[in-house]
Amino acid sequence: MTGSAVPPSFRLAYVPGVTPTKWVRIWEERLPDLPLVLVTVPAAEAADLLRGLGADAGFVRLPVDRTDLSAIPLYTETTVVVIPKDHVVAAVDEVAVADLADETVLHPLDDTLDWERPPGRPALERPASTADAVELVAAGVGILVVPQSLARLHHRRDLTYRPVTDAPQSRVALSWREDTTTDQVDDFIGIVRGRTVNSTRGRSPHPKSEPSQPEQSAKPKPKPKPSRSPSPKSTKNAKHPKPRRRS
């Protein structure tokens, strides 16, 4: 990793739908002296933001051009269809793409799903954003297929969603510019990957010094064991030579 001067803050970008709260909390616990600043960015602009150093790292939606960006895939989202609560699809637990063939399916300009061909019948115009598309669903203009996190982000009481089993899925990754892999970026990678503070690959912000061990003095030589004197019993039973008679 290339070392650099510690910046005044660590800038973390994230695209709509991603919730970085857990990782931010761990960062604040481990590096309380280095503030983490969150930067919200549209999914289509996230890669350019990182390339322009508008953020030190960011949560993006794959695919991204990895010519100059590093990326660690984190998880894959369930794809859902957003519908009014009284729609026929709301009566089932899940649907397939083919079940939407007769529906008007909205395809916003910021769509994050990699469709070969969007399902259903196209609307007269493409909504400018996912937020606009959700409003059109509520108005009864059509339905919308999105990653589940976006359905939750734009939740409305009059709408619901169901999983689409065979639709393309959105993958979320942590990304950063490859030539600016600072120690702070490495710290955040460790947090996202679940490394502990004492991990061999992690860096503890306040390394603990090992307590000095007192010098051990030379062990004294063992004293020789005293020789055992014969017990009175053994003396009593000892045989004495008989006296010789004089002639």
C-alpha positions in Angstrom: 0.0 0.0 0.0 1.3 3.5 -0.8 1.6 5.7 2.2 0.5 9.3 2.2 -0.1 12.2 4.5 -3.2 11.7 6.6 -6.1 13.7 5.1 -8.4 15.8 7.2 -11.2 13.3 6.5 -12.1 10.1 4.8 -14.6 10.6 2.0 -16.9 7.7 1.3 -19.3 7.8 -1.6 -22.3 5.6 -1.9 -25.0 5.1 -4.5 -28.8 5.1 -3.8 -30.0 2.0 -2.0 -26.7 1.2 -0.2 -26.8 1.7 3.5 -23.2 2.2 4.9 -24.3 2.8 8.5 -22.7 -0.4 9.9 -19.3 0.3 8.4 -19.4 3.9 9.3 -20.0 3.0 13.0 -17.0 0.6 13.0 -14.8 3.3 11.4 -15.8 5.9 14.1 -15.0 3.4 16.8 -11.6 2.5 15.4 -10.5 5.8 14.0 -12.2 8.5 16.1 -9.7 11.2 15.1 -10.3 10.8 11.4 -13.9 11.9 10.4 -15.7 9.9 7.8 -17.7 12.1 5.4 -20.5 10.5 3.3 -21.0 11.5 -0.3 -24.2 10.5 -2.1 -23.7 10.0 -5.8 -26.0 8.6 -8.6 -25.0 5.1 -9.7 -24.1 6.2 -13.2 -21.7 8.9 -11.9 -20.0 6.9 -9.1 -17.0 5.7 -11.2 -16.2 9.1 -12.5 -16.4 10.6 -9.0 -13.8 8.1 -7.8 -11.6 8.7 -10.8 -11.7 12.4 -10.2 -10.8 11.9 -6.5 -14.1 13.3 -5.4 -14.1 10.5 -2.8 -11.4 8.2 -1.4 -13.6 5.1 -1.8 -17.2 4.3 -2.6 -19.9 1.7 -2.8 -20.9 1.3 -6.4 -23.0 -1.0 -8.6 -21.2 -3.4 -10.9 -20.1 -3.5 -13.6 -17.4 -0.7 -13.5 -14.5 -0.3 -15.8 -11.5 -1.7 -13.8 -8.9 -0.2 -16.0 -8.0 2.2 -13.2 -10.4 1.3 -10.5 -10.2 -1.6 -8.0 -13.4 -3.2 -6.8 -14.3 -5.8 -4.2 -17.8 -7.4 -4.8 -19.7 -7.4 -1.6 -23.2 -8.8 -2.2 -25.9 -9.4 -4.8 -29.4 -7.9 -4.4 -32.8 -9.5 -5.0 -34.7 -7.9 -8.0 -38.3 -7.0 -7.3 -41.2 -5.6 -9.2 -42.9 -2.5 -7.6 -46.7 -2.6 -8.0 -49.8 -1.0 -6.5 -51.1 -2.9 -3.5 -54.3 -3.8 -5.4 -52.4 -5.1 -8.5 -52.9 -8.8 -9.4 -49.2 -9.6 -8.9 -49.6 -8.6 -5.2 -51.6 -11.8 -4.7 -48.6 -14.1 -5.3 -45.3 -14.5 -3.5 -43.0 -14.1 -6.6 -43.2 -13.8 -10.3 -41.0 -14.5 -13.4 -40.2 -12.1 -16.1 -42.6 -13.8 -18.5 -45.5 -13.0 -16.1 -44.9 -9.3 -16.8 -45.2 -9.6 -20.6 -48.6 -7.9 -20.8 -47.7 -5.1 -18.3 -46.4 -1.6 -19.1 -42.9 -1.8 -17.4 -41.2 1.5 -16.7 -37.6 1.8 -17.6 -36.0 4.8 -16.0 -32.9 6.5 -17.4 -30.9 5.6 -14.2 -31.9 1.9 -14.3 -29.2 -0.2 -12.7 -30.2 -3.6 -14.1 -28.3 -5.0 -17.1 -31.2 -6.0 -19.3 -30.7 -7.5 -22.7 -34.2 -6.5 -23.4 -36.5 -4.9 -20.7 -39.6 -7.0 -19.9 -43.2 -6.1 -20.7 -44.4 -3.3 -22.9 -42.4 -0.1 -22.9 -44.0 3.2 -21.7 -44.3 6.1 -24.1 -41.4 7.8 -22.4 -38.6 6.7 -20.1 -38.8 8.4 -16.6 -35.8 10.5 -15.8 -35.1 8.7 -12.5 -36.2 5.8 -10.4 -37.9 8.2 -8.0 -40.0 9.5 -10.9 -40.8 6.0 -12.0 -42.1 5.1 -8.5 -44.5 8.1 -8.7 -45.8 6.8 -12.0 -46.4 3.4 -10.6 -48.5 5.0 -7.8 -50.4 6.9 -10.5 -51.2 3.6 -12.3 -49.1 4.3 -15.4 -47.1 1.1 -15.2 -45.0 -1.1 -12.9 -41.2 -1.0 -12.2 -38.5 -3.6 -11.8 -35.6 -2.6 -9.5 -33.1 -3.9 -6.9 -34.9 -4.5 -3.6 -32.9 -1.7 -1.8 -34.3 0.9 -4.2 -37.9 -0.4 -3.7 -37.3 0.1 0.1 -35.7 3.5 -0.4 -38.7 4.8 -2.4 -41.3 3.0 -0.2 -44.9 4.3 -0.3 -47.8 3.0 1.7 -49.9 2.5 -1.4 -47.2 0.3 -3.1 -45.7 -3.0 -2.5 -43.2 -5.3 -4.3 -42.6 -9.0 -5.1 -39.4 -10.8 -6.1 -38.7 -11.5 -9.8 -37.0 -14.8 -9.9 -35.2 -14.8 -13.2 -34.5 -11.0 -13.7 -31.0 -9.6 -13.8 -29.5 -8.8 -10.4 -27.5 -5.8 -9.2 -24.2 -6.4 -7.5 -22.7 -3.9 -5.0 -19.0 -3.5 -4.6 -16.5 -1.3 -2.7 -14.3 0.5 -5.2 -11.5 3.0 -5.2 -8.9 4.4 -7.6 -6.1 1.9 -7.9 -3.2 4.3 -7.8 -4.5 6.0 -4.6 -4.7 3.0 -2.3 -3.8 4.9 0.9 -3.5 3.5 4.4 -7.0 4.9 5.1 -8.5 3.0 2.1 -6.8 -0.1 3.4 -8.3 0.5 6.8 -11.8 0.7 5.3 -11.3 -2.4 3.2 -10.4 -4.2 6.4 -13.6 -3.0 8.1 -15.8 -4.0 5.1 -14.1 -7.5 5.0 -14.7 -8.0 8.7 -11.1 -7.8 9.9 -10.6 -7.2 13.6 -8.4 -4.5 15.0 -5.8 -7.2 15.8 -5.9 -8.8 12.4 -2.5 -9.5 10.9 -3.7 -7.6 7.7 -5.3 -4.8 9.6 -3.6 -1.7 11.1 -4.4 -0.8 14.6 -4.6 3.0 15.0 -3.0 2.9 18.4 -0.7 -0.1 18.5 0.0 -1.4 22.0 3.6 -1.7 23.1 4.6 -5.0 24.5 5.3 -4.8 28.2 8.9 -5.2 29.0 9.8 -8.5 30.6 12.0 -8.3 33.7 15.4 -9.9 33.3 15.6 -13.3 34.7 18.4 -13.9 37.1 20.5 -17.1 36.7 18.9 -20.0 38.6 20.8 -20.9 41.7 22.5 -24.3 41.6 20.6 -26.9 43.5 22.2 -27.7 46.9 23.6 -31.3 47.2 21.3 -33.6 49.1 22.6 -34.6 52.5 23.7 -38.3 52.7 21.3 -40.5 54.5 22.5 -41.8 57.8 21.6 -45.4 58.7 18.5 -45.7 60.7 18.6 -47.0 64.3 16.7 -50.1 63.1 19.3 -51.0 60.5 22.1 -50.4 63.2 20.3 -52.8 65.6 20.0 -55.5 63.1 23.5 -55.3 61.8 25.6 -58.4 62.5 28.7 -58.1 64.7 31.7 -60.6 64.5 31.8 -63.1 67.5 34.9 -62.7 69.9 37.6 -65.3 69.5 38.4 -67.6 72.5 41.9 -67.6 74.0 43.6 -71.0 74.1 
